[in-house]
Structure formats: structure tokens, C-alpha cells
Amino acid sequence: MSREQYQLTDAKLVNNLFDLIADGQKLDGITVTQLCLKSGVARKTFYRHYSSTQKIIEGFLDNSANDFIGILKEAPVRAFYNQVSQILLAN
């Protein structure tokens, strides 16, 4: 599997998990089988990426935190304030 395919599959799993949660399902009630069917991904492929649905959330939070730290390191204070404001207003 190429890096691009891996990232595309990963994005499908993350996005579909959040879709299921947005539809009112609780994380602990979402099965790997259910997520795989919604994502069009084989269970074997799922387990190449994650050991559980909870690990998807952990990975997402880790990536988000790393992105945020990257913004902090690169942006001057005013630009940082503007970016944070935009993020908060978007949600």
C-alpha cells in the first residue's frame, strides 16, 4: 500500500467515525465491523491502521495537538491570535 493510499484509507476511517458519532452513536457502541462497512475498508486493513476505534480518536487528538504546536512555533503573536480566533469562530 502506498503512502497516499494509506493516508486516504486513514482519512476515510477518521471521517466516517466522526460521522457515526455526529449521527448520535456513542464511541463505545461503534464496532470495527460497522466502521469498516461505512468506510468501504476491510477489517484487516482497519487493523493495519488502528487497534481499536478509540485509537482513531487518540490519533486525531495527537495530530491536532501537533498541528497546534506547529502554529505556535511558526506564527507571530498577532497572526496566531487571528488563526485561533478563526478556528474558534468556525466551531
N, CA, C and O atoms as a Tinker XYZ file with bonds, in Angstrom:
   364  protein
     1  N      0.849000   -1.170000    0.000000    73     2
     2  CA     0.000000    0.000000    0.000000    64     1     3
     3  C      0.901000    1.240000    0.000000    63     2     4     5
     4  O      1.801000    1.367000    0.830000    81     3
     5  N      0.647000    2.135000   -0.928000    73     3     6
     6  CA     1.454000    3.351000   -0.993000    64     5     7
     7  C      1.082000    4.296000    0.152000    63     6     8     9
     8  O      0.028000    4.164000    0.774000    81     7
     9  N      1.961000    5.233000    0.405000    73     7    10
    10  CA     1.706000    6.215000    1.465000    64     9    11
    11  C      0.420000    6.995000    1.186000    63    10    12    13
    12  O     -0.343000    7.290000    2.106000    81    11
    13  N      0.185000    7.321000   -0.064000    73    11    14
    14  CA    -1.030000    8.063000   -0.438000    64    13    15
    15  C     -2.284000    7.229000   -0.168000    63    14    16    17
    16  O     -3.274000    7.746000    0.351000    81    15
    17  N     -2.246000    5.948000   -0.517000    73    15    18
    18  CA    -3.385000    5.061000   -0.254000    64    17    19
    19  C     -3.609000    4.907000    1.250000    63    18    20    21
    20  O     -4.742000    4.911000    1.730000    81    19
    21  N     -2.504000    4.773000    1.977000    73    19    22
    22  CA    -2.588000    4.641000    3.434000    64    21    23
    23  C     -3.266000    5.868000    4.032000    63    22    24    25
    24  O     -4.152000    5.738000    4.877000    81    23
    25  N     -2.857000    7.055000    3.600000    73    23    26
    26  CA    -3.433000    8.297000    4.122000    64    25    27
    27  C     -4.902000    8.434000    3.730000    63    26    28    29
    28  O     -5.710000    8.906000    4.530000    81    27
    29  N     -5.258000    8.031000    2.517000    73    27    30
    30  CA    -6.652000    8.089000    2.074000    64    29    31
    31  C     -7.525000    7.156000    2.914000    63    30    32    33
    32  O     -8.617000    7.536000    3.339000    81    31
    33  N     -7.046000    5.945000    3.150000    73    31    34
    34  CA    -7.789000    4.995000    3.982000    64    33    35
    35  C     -7.925000    5.516000    5.404000    63    34    36    37
    36  O     -8.990000    5.416000    6.014000    81    35
    37  N     -6.838000    6.071000    5.927000    73    35    38
    38  CA    -6.859000    6.634000    7.266000    64    37    39
    39  C     -7.904000    7.753000    7.363000    63    38    40    41
    40  O     -8.668000    7.812000    8.326000    81    39
    41  N     -7.931000    8.628000    6.371000    73    39    42
    42  CA    -8.898000    9.735000    6.356000    64    41    43
    43  C    -10.330000    9.206000    6.301000    63    42    44    45
    44  O    -11.213000    9.756000    6.959000    81    43
    45  N    -10.572000    8.148000    5.525000    73    43    46
    46  CA   -11.910000    7.546000    5.463000    64    45    47
    47  C    -12.347000    7.057000    6.840000    63    46    48    49
    48  O    -13.468000    7.311000    7.280000    81    47
    49  N    -11.440000    6.353000    7.507000    73    47    50
    50  CA   -11.775000    5.806000    8.823000    64    49    51
    51  C    -12.067000    6.921000    9.823000    63    50    52    53
    52  O    -13.049000    6.851000   10.562000    81    51
    53  N    -11.229000    7.933000    9.849000    73    51    54
    54  CA   -11.417000    9.048000   10.778000    64    53    55
    55  C    -12.730000    9.769000   10.479000    63    54    56    57
    56  O    -13.544000    9.981000   11.378000    81    55
    57  N    -12.932000   10.145000    9.221000    73    55    58
    58  CA   -14.136000   10.904000    8.852000    64    57    59
    59  C    -15.412000   10.115000    9.104000    63    58    60    61
    60  O    -16.396000   10.667000    9.596000    81    59
    61  N    -15.404000    8.827000    8.772000    73    59    62
    62  CA   -16.607000    8.024000    8.987000    64    61    63
    63  C    -16.867000    7.759000   10.458000    63    62    64    65
    64  O    -18.022000    7.649000   10.870000    81    63
    65  N    -15.817000    7.653000   11.252000    73    63    66
    66  CA   -16.031000    7.513000   12.693000    64    65    67
    67  C    -16.700000    8.769000   13.240000    63    66    68    69
    68  O    -17.655000    8.683000   14.013000    81    67
    69  N    -16.201000    9.929000   12.842000    73    67    70
    70  CA   -16.813000   11.172000   13.316000    64    69    71
    71  C    -18.239000   11.337000   12.781000    63    70    72    73
    72  O    -19.090000   11.909000   13.462000    81    71
    73  N    -18.504000   10.845000   11.576000    73    71    74
    74  CA   -19.877000   10.881000   11.048000    64    73    75
    75  C    -20.809000   10.040000   11.920000    63    74    76    77
    76  O    -21.917000   10.470000   12.242000    81    75
    77  N    -20.365000    8.856000   12.296000    73    75    78
    78  CA   -21.191000    7.992000   13.147000    64    77    79
    79  C    -21.451000    8.644000   14.506000    63    78    80    81
    80  O    -22.557000    8.562000   15.039000    81    79
    81  N    -20.437000    9.282000   15.052000    73    79    82
    82  CA   -20.605000    9.977000   16.332000    64    81    83
    83  C    -21.561000   11.159000   16.159000    63    82    84    85
    84  O    -22.419000   11.398000   17.009000    81    83
    85  N    -21.411000   11.894000   15.058000    73    83    86
    86  CA   -22.294000   13.035000   14.795000    64    85    87
    87  C    -23.745000   12.587000   14.611000    63    86    88    89
    88  O    -24.677000   13.341000   14.890000    81    87
    89  N    -23.923000   11.356000   14.139000    73    87    90
    90  CA   -25.273000   10.805000   13.972000    64    89    91
    91  C    -25.877000   10.325000   15.287000    63    90    92    93
    92  O    -26.997000    9.815000   15.309000    81    91
    93  N    -25.131000   10.488000   16.391000    73    91    94
    94  CA   -25.678000   10.175000   17.703000    64    93    95
    95  C    -25.197000    8.882000   18.328000    63    94    96    97
    96  O    -25.630000    8.529000   19.425000    81    95
    97  N    -24.315000    8.176000   17.656000    73    95    98
    98  CA   -23.814000    6.935000   18.239000    64    97    99
    99  C    -22.687000    7.237000   19.225000    63    98   100   101
   100  O    -21.902000    8.164000   19.027000    81    99
   101  N    -22.626000    6.453000   20.267000    73    99   102
   102  CA   -21.550000    6.606000   21.246000    64   101   103
   103  C    -20.331000    5.832000   20.763000    63   102   104   105
   104  O    -20.453000    4.782000   20.133000    81   103
   105  N    -19.161000    6.365000   21.066000    73   103   106
   106  CA   -17.919000    5.742000   20.606000    64   105   107
   107  C    -17.828000    4.282000   21.025000    63   106   108   109
   108  O    -17.439000    3.429000   20.227000    81   107
   109  N    -18.180000    3.991000   22.255000    73   107   110
   110  CA   -18.047000    2.607000   22.721000    64   109   111
   111  C    -19.087000    1.667000   22.108000    63   110   112   113
   112  O    -19.005000    0.451000   22.278000    81   111
   113  N    -20.058000    2.229000   21.400000    73   111   114
   114  CA   -21.063000    1.405000   20.734000    64   113   115
   115  C    -20.790000    1.191000   19.256000    63   114   116   117
   116  O    -21.511000    0.445000   18.593000    81   115
   117  N    -19.756000    1.836000   18.734000    73   115   118
   118  CA   -19.409000    1.710000   17.317000    64   117   119
   119  C    -18.433000    0.546000   17.168000    63   118   120   121
   120  O    -17.363000    0.533000   17.777000    81   119
   121  N    -18.816000   -0.420000   16.356000    73   119   122
   122  CA   -17.956000   -1.590000   16.176000    64   121   123
   123  C    -16.998000   -1.384000   15.000000    63   122   124   125
   124  O    -17.235000   -0.565000   14.112000    81   123
   125  N    -15.925000   -2.146000   15.028000    73   123   126
   126  CA   -14.968000   -2.105000   13.915000    64   125   127
   127  C    -15.672000   -2.525000   12.629000    63   126   128   129
   128  O    -15.456000   -1.922000   11.578000    81   127
   129  N    -16.501000   -3.544000   12.707000    73   127   130
   130  CA   -17.232000   -4.019000   11.532000    64   129   131
   131  C    -18.113000   -2.913000   10.957000    63   130   132   133
   132  O    -18.125000   -2.693000    9.746000    81   131
   133  N    -18.842000   -2.226000   11.814000    73   131   134
   134  CA   -19.724000   -1.140000   11.381000    64   133   135
   135  C    -18.922000   -0.038000   10.692000    63   134   136   137
   136  O    -19.310000    0.448000    9.630000    81   135
   137  N    -17.813000    0.349000   11.294000    73   135   138
   138  CA   -16.975000    1.405000   10.717000    64   137   139
   139  C    -16.361000    0.955000    9.391000    63   138   140   141
   140  O    -16.269000    1.743000    8.449000    81   139
   141  N    -15.948000   -0.286000    9.318000    73   139   142
   142  CA   -15.368000   -0.801000    8.072000    64   141   143
   143  C    -16.394000   -0.814000    6.944000    63   142   144   145
   144  O    -16.077000   -0.445000    5.813000    81   143
   145  N    -17.610000   -1.233000    7.240000    73   143   146
   146  CA   -18.666000   -1.245000    6.225000    64   145   147
   147  C    -18.945000    0.172000    5.726000    63   146   148   149
   148  O    -19.061000    0.398000    4.521000    81   147
   149  N    -19.052000    1.112000    6.643000    73   147   150
   150  CA   -19.328000    2.501000    6.263000    64   149   151
   151  C    -18.175000    3.089000    5.451000    63   150   152   153
   152  O    -18.395000    3.906000    4.557000    81   151
   153  N    -16.950000    2.674000    5.761000    73   151   154
   154  CA   -15.763000    3.229000    5.115000    64   153   155
   155  C    -15.363000    2.483000    3.845000    63   154   156   157
   156  O    -14.529000    2.962000    3.075000    81   155
   157  N    -15.956000    1.313000    3.627000    73   155   158
   158  CA   -15.570000    0.514000    2.471000    64   157   159
   159  C    -14.162000   -0.046000    2.615000    63   158   160   161
   160  O    -13.403000   -0.131000    1.650000    81   159
   161  N    -13.835000   -0.425000    3.843000    73   159   162
   162  CA   -12.487000   -0.892000    4.178000    64   161   163
   163  C    -12.604000   -2.276000    4.816000    63   162   164   165
   164  O    -13.516000   -2.521000    5.606000    81   163
   165  N    -11.697000   -3.167000    4.481000    73   163   166
   166  CA   -11.681000   -4.498000    5.089000    64   165   167
   167  C    -11.212000   -4.393000    6.541000    63   166   168   169
   168  O    -10.428000   -3.511000    6.890000    81   167
   169  N    -11.706000   -5.308000    7.380000    73   167   170
   170  CA   -11.284000   -5.320000    8.796000    64   169   171
   171  C     -9.767000   -5.464000    8.916000    63   170   172   173
   172  O     -9.143000   -4.835000    9.770000    81   171
   173  N     -9.188000   -6.285000    8.065000    73   171   174
   174  CA    -7.732000   -6.474000    8.089000    64   173   175
   175  C     -7.020000   -5.138000    7.854000    63   174   176   177
   176  O     -6.011000   -4.839000    8.493000    81   175
   177  N     -7.553000   -4.354000    6.941000    73   175   178
   178  CA    -6.979000   -3.036000    6.663000    64   177   179
   179  C     -7.146000   -2.124000    7.862000    63   178   180   181
   180  O     -6.230000   -1.383000    8.219000    81   179
   181  N     -8.321000   -2.178000    8.488000    73   179   182
   182  CA    -8.538000   -1.376000    9.691000    64   181   183
   183  C     -7.440000   -1.657000   10.707000    63   182   184   185
   184  O     -6.853000   -0.727000   11.262000    81   183
   185  N     -7.160000   -2.932000   10.954000    73   183   186
   186  CA    -6.188000   -3.302000   11.978000    64   185   187
   187  C     -4.743000   -3.004000   11.570000    63   186   188   189
   188  O     -3.849000   -3.035000   12.416000    81   187
   189  N     -4.502000   -2.719000   10.295000    73   187   190
   190  CA    -3.189000   -2.217000    9.891000    64   189   191
   191  C     -3.004000   -0.777000   10.367000    63   190   192   193
   192  O     -1.881000   -0.322000   10.584000    81   191
   193  N     -4.113000   -0.075000   10.525000    73   191   194
   194  CA    -4.084000    1.330000   10.919000    64   193   195
   195  C     -4.246000    1.516000   12.423000    63   194   196   197
   196  O     -3.524000    2.306000   13.032000    81   195
   197  N     -5.189000    0.795000   13.023000    73   195   198
   198  CA    -5.560000    1.014000   14.419000    64   197   199
   199  C     -5.848000   -0.311000   15.113000    63   198   200   201
   200  O     -6.180000   -1.307000   14.469000    81   199
   201  N     -5.717000   -0.304000   16.429000    73   199   202
   202  CA    -6.065000   -1.498000   17.200000    64   201   203
   203  C     -7.500000   -1.435000   17.718000    63   202   204   205
   204  O     -8.057000   -2.453000   18.130000    81   203
   205  N     -8.105000   -0.236000   17.700000    73   203   206
   206  CA    -9.492000   -0.071000   18.155000    64   205   207
   207  C    -10.029000    1.258000   17.639000    63   206   208   209
   208  O     -9.273000    2.100000   17.154000    81   207
   209  N    -11.347000    1.435000   17.751000    73   207   210
   210  CA   -11.932000    2.712000   17.333000    64   209   211
   211  C    -11.457000    3.847000   18.245000    63   210   212   213
   212  O    -11.339000    4.988000   17.800000    81   211
   213  N    -11.187000    3.545000   19.500000    73   211   214
   214  CA   -10.691000    4.562000   20.435000    64   213   215
   215  C     -9.334000    5.103000   19.981000    63   214   216   217
   216  O     -9.027000    6.275000   20.196000    81   215
   217  N     -8.531000    4.258000   19.359000    73   215   218
   218  CA    -7.208000    4.688000   18.887000    64   217   219
   219  C     -7.324000    5.707000   17.753000    63   218   220   221
   220  O     -6.416000    6.513000   17.554000    81   219
   221  N     -8.421000    5.679000   17.017000    73   219   222
   222  CA    -8.640000    6.691000   15.973000    64   221   223
   223  C     -8.758000    8.060000   16.621000    63   222   224   225
   224  O     -8.153000    9.027000   16.157000    81   223
   225  N     -9.535000    8.142000   17.690000    73   223   226
   226  CA    -9.701000    9.411000   18.404000    64   225   227
   227  C     -8.360000    9.865000   18.973000    63   226   228   229
   228  O     -8.005000   11.038000   18.856000    81   227
   229  N     -7.621000    8.960000   19.581000    73   227   230
   230  CA    -6.315000    9.310000   20.145000    64   229   231
   231  C     -5.381000    9.861000   19.069000    63   230   232   233
   232  O     -4.703000   10.866000   19.282000    81   231
   233  N     -5.352000    9.205000   17.924000    73   231   234
   234  CA    -4.505000    9.656000   16.820000    64   233   235
   235  C     -4.926000   11.023000   16.308000    63   234   236   237
   236  O     -4.086000   11.877000   16.026000    81   235
   237  N     -6.245000   11.225000   16.189000    73   235   238
   238  CA    -6.755000   12.514000   15.743000    64   237   239
   239  C     -6.351000   13.627000   16.709000    63   238   240   241
   240  O     -5.915000   14.697000   16.285000    81   239
   241  N     -6.496000   13.371000   17.996000    73   239   242
   242  CA    -6.131000   14.379000   19.001000    64   241   243
   243  C     -4.633000   14.653000   18.999000    63   242   244   245
   244  O     -4.211000   15.803000   19.126000    81   243
   245  N     -3.832000   13.607000   18.856000    73   243   246
   246  CA    -2.376000   13.790000   18.776000    64   245   247
   247  C     -2.000000   14.655000   17.579000    63   246   248   249
   248  O     -1.196000   15.579000   17.700000    81   247
   249  N     -2.588000   14.348000   16.420000    73   247   250
   250  CA    -2.297000   15.130000   15.214000    64   249   251
   251  C     -2.749000   16.575000   15.363000    63   250   252   253
   252  O     -2.048000   17.496000   14.944000    81   251
   253  N     -3.923000   16.773000   15.961000    73   251   254
   254  CA    -4.431000   18.133000   16.164000    64   253   255
   255  C     -3.524000   18.923000   17.099000    63   254   256   257
   256  O     -3.241000   20.096000   16.858000    81   255
   257  N     -3.073000   18.272000   18.167000    73   255   258
   258  CA    -2.172000   18.933000   19.111000    64   257   259
   259  C     -0.853000   19.289000   18.431000    63   258   260   261
   260  O     -0.322000   20.380000   18.637000    81   259
   261  N     -0.324000   18.372000   17.621000    73   259   262
   262  CA     0.922000   18.652000   16.908000    64   261   263
   263  C      0.755000   19.791000   15.914000    63   262   264   265
   264  O      1.650000   20.625000   15.771000    81   263
   265  N     -0.382000   19.836000   15.224000    73   263   266
   266  CA    -0.659000   20.947000   14.308000    64   265   267
   267  C     -0.710000   22.265000   15.066000    63   266   268   269
   268  O     -0.169000   23.273000   14.611000    81   267
   269  N     -1.358000   22.255000   16.216000    73   267   270
   270  CA    -1.481000   23.455000   17.040000    64   269   271
   271  C     -0.105000   23.922000   17.519000    63   270   272   273
   272  O      0.192000   25.116000   17.500000    81   271
   273  N      0.718000   22.991000   17.940000    73   271   274
   274  CA     2.076000   23.335000   18.379000    64   273   275
   275  C      2.870000   23.919000   17.213000    63   274   276   277
   276  O      3.643000   24.859000   17.399000    81   275
   277  N      2.686000   23.371000   16.023000    73   275   278
   278  CA     3.344000   23.912000   14.831000    64   277   279
   279  C      2.947000   25.347000   14.570000    63   278   280   281
   280  O      3.787000   26.162000   14.190000    81   279
   281  N      1.675000   25.670000   14.767000    73   279   282
   282  CA     1.205000   27.047000   14.608000    64   281   283
   283  C      1.872000   27.943000   15.633000    63   282   284   285
   284  O      2.310000   29.048000   15.313000    81   283
   285  N      1.948000   27.467000   16.859000    73   283   286
   286  CA     2.576000   28.258000   17.918000    64   285   287
   287  C      4.039000   28.560000   17.612000    63   286   288   289
   288  O      4.515000   29.665000   17.870000    81   287
   289  N      4.742000   27.591000   17.071000    73   287   290
   290  CA     6.161000   27.761000   16.802000    64   289   291
   291  C      6.431000   28.691000   15.624000    63   290   292   293
   292  O      7.449000   29.382000   15.600000    81   291
   293  N      5.530000   28.713000   14.650000    73   291   294
   294  CA     5.784000   29.435000   13.405000    64   293   295
   295  C      5.165000   30.824000   13.346000    63   294   296   297
   296  O      5.710000   31.707000   12.685000    81   295
   297  N      4.069000   31.032000   14.002000    73   295   298
   298  CA     3.300000   32.258000   13.793000    64   297   299
   299  C      3.679000   33.347000   14.790000    63   298   300   301
   300  O      3.833000   33.069000   15.979000    81   299
   301  N      3.831000   34.584000   14.317000    73   299   302
   302  CA     3.957000   35.704000   15.256000    64   301   303
   303  C      2.684000   35.794000   16.101000    63   302   304   305
   304  O      1.653000   35.233000   15.730000    81   303
   305  N      2.751000   36.479000   17.206000    73   303   306
   306  CA     1.647000   36.522000   18.164000    64   305   307
   307  C      0.345000   36.998000   17.513000    63   306   308   309
   308  O     -0.698000   36.385000   17.739000    81   307
   309  N      0.369000   38.044000   16.734000    73   307   310
   310  CA    -0.858000   38.579000   16.125000    64   309   311
   311  C     -1.461000   37.582000   15.134000    63   310   312   313
   312  O     -2.671000   37.357000   15.121000    81   311
   313  N     -0.601000   36.992000   14.311000    73   311   314
   314  CA    -1.090000   36.011000   13.343000    64   313   315
   315  C     -1.668000   34.804000   14.076000    63   314   316   317
   316  O     -2.685000   34.247000   13.661000    81   315
   317  N     -1.024000   34.408000   15.153000    73   315   318
   318  CA    -1.522000   33.299000   15.958000    64   317   319
   319  C     -2.908000   33.632000   16.504000    63   318   320   321
   320  O     -3.823000   32.814000   16.412000    81   319
   321  N     -3.064000   34.808000   17.060000    73   319   322
   322  CA    -4.354000   35.233000   17.599000    64   321   323
   323  C     -5.430000   35.160000   16.513000    63   322   324   325
   324  O     -6.537000   34.685000   16.767000    81   323
   325  N     -5.113000   35.622000   15.325000    73   323   326
   326  CA    -6.075000   35.601000   14.220000    64   325   327
   327  C     -6.457000   34.176000   13.834000    63   326   328   329
   328  O     -7.628000   33.893000   13.582000    81   327
   329  N     -5.471000   33.278000   13.786000    73   327   330
   330  CA    -5.754000   31.889000   13.438000    64   329   331
   331  C     -6.619000   31.216000   14.494000    63   330   332   333
   332  O     -7.571000   30.510000   14.161000    81   331
   333  N     -6.296000   31.431000   15.755000    73   331   334
   334  CA    -7.083000   30.831000   16.836000    64   333   335
   335  C     -8.506000   31.381000   16.811000    63   334   336   337
   336  O     -9.465000   30.632000   16.998000    81   335
   337  N     -8.645000   32.669000   16.584000    73   335   338
   338  CA    -9.978000   33.280000   16.505000    64   337   339
   339  C    -10.801000   32.666000   15.397000    63   338   340   341
   340  O    -11.982000   32.374000   15.585000    81   339
   341  N    -10.186000   32.466000   14.239000    73   339   342
   342  CA   -10.897000   31.869000   13.104000    64   341   343
   343  C    -11.341000   30.442000   13.429000    63   342   344   345
   344  O    -12.459000   30.043000   13.103000    81   343
   345  N    -10.465000   29.684000   14.070000    73   343   346
   346  CA   -10.794000   28.301000   14.433000    64   345   347
   347  C    -11.960000   28.281000   15.412000    63   346   348   349
   348  O    -12.902000   27.506000   15.247000    81   347
   349  N    -11.897000   29.127000   16.423000    73   347   350
   350  CA   -12.958000   29.149000   17.429000    64   349   351
   351  C    -14.282000   29.617000   16.851000    63   350   352   353
   352  O    -15.335000   29.087000   17.206000    81   351
   353  N    -14.241000   30.598000   15.970000    73   351   354
   354  CA   -15.469000   31.114000   15.364000    64   353   355
   355  C    -16.074000   30.115000   14.398000    63   354   356   357
   356  O    -17.291000   30.102000   14.210000    81   355
   357  N    -15.247000   29.271000   13.777000    73   355   358
   358  CA   -15.730000   28.278000   12.839000    64   357   359
   359  C    -16.501000   27.161000   13.538000    63   358   360   361
   360  O    -17.354000   26.505000   12.939000    81   359
   361  N    -16.186000   26.959000   14.811000    73   359   362
   362  CA   -16.840000   25.877000   15.569000    64   361   363
   363  C    -17.896000   26.465000   16.392000    63   362   364
   364  O    -18.585000   25.749000   17.117000    81   363
